[in-house]
Amino acid sequence: MVFVRVLGAFATEVNGESVHLGGPRQRGVLALLVAARGQVVPVDRMIEDLWRGSRPRGR
């Protein structure tokens, strides 16, 4: 079972054990997907929300 804590510190547990979420960008992507509640998140929205409209390097 995966548990994602969104109130307070953003954290994730898998089968009761803490999972490292990576750096700020990885946590941002996960938070965006969790907030979408199973809906598709278009790439353009991710770019706008996470990179403030500027495409990430190498894309």
Residue pairs with C-beta under 8 A, 6 or more apart in sequence:
1 14
1 15
2 12
2 13
2 14
3 12
3 13
3 14
4 10
4 11
4 12
4 30
4 34
5 11
5 12
5 13
6 31
6 34
6 35
10 21
10 27
10 30
10 31
11 18
11 21
12 18
12 19
12 21
12 30
13 19
21 27
21 30
25 50
28 49
28 50
29 46
29 50
32 41
32 45
32 46
32 49
32 50
33 41
47 53
47 54
47 55
47 56
